[in-house]
Amino acid sequence: MMANEIPRTARLEARIAPDVLNLVRRAAEMQGRSVSDFVVSAAQDAAYRAIEESNIIRLSLEDQNRFVELLLNPPLPTPAMERAKEAHAVLFGSE
């Protein structure tokens, strides 16, 4: 095992169409990697992207402007918000 390799302790199995396997083999060969290494790397990259994208909130230009406007000029608290604030102070103490 090379110094920078991480020992693998889990196995992943998948069934794929022969044409997809041929495509993956070709891509792995082009990068000088094994099919297994190529698939693991591609899955890891896709997982990082999926997690990162789930943490991003996308707003339309109109929604962005509305968001900024509400931050800069917040509305007065409603009676329900005032009650919630008081309940929070009772439960957690006020600062």
WOHU-V604131 format. One record per helix or strand of 2 or more residues. SS is the DSSP state (2 for helix, 1 for strand). FROM is the first residue (numbers start at 1). TO is the last residue. If there is no record, write none. Layout:
ss=(SS;SS)
from=(FROM;FROM)
to=(TO;TO)
//
This chain:
ss=(2;2;2;2)
from=(18;35;61;79)
to=(30;54;72;92)
//
